[in-house]
Amino acid sequence: MAAEKKLLRIVACGSVDDGKSSLLGRLLAETGSAPDDELAACEGDLSRLFDGLEAEREQGITIDVAYRYFETAAAKFIVADAPGHEQ
């Protein structure tokens, strides 16, 4: 019987331009967890994997919490990108 994978929960929050969405986007890209069509649509800006709202892209800030679920051979992950600014 195979051991059950651990579930890791990661949340990134902080000020504007701290690189939260970019860091998490890179995590998805590096682990092969982002679909190819979504990677292509990012046009090199990996933050777009999390910043799905048009207003987020236009303003360059995280407005709403975005979740992604993925797994590797070693573990399962829930990753959240959360705004850290007052607005």
Secondary structure by P-SEA (a helix, b strand, c coil): cccbbbbbbbbbbbccccaaaaaaaaaaaaaccccaaaaaaacccccccccccaaaaaaccccbbbbbbbccccccbbbbbbbcccc
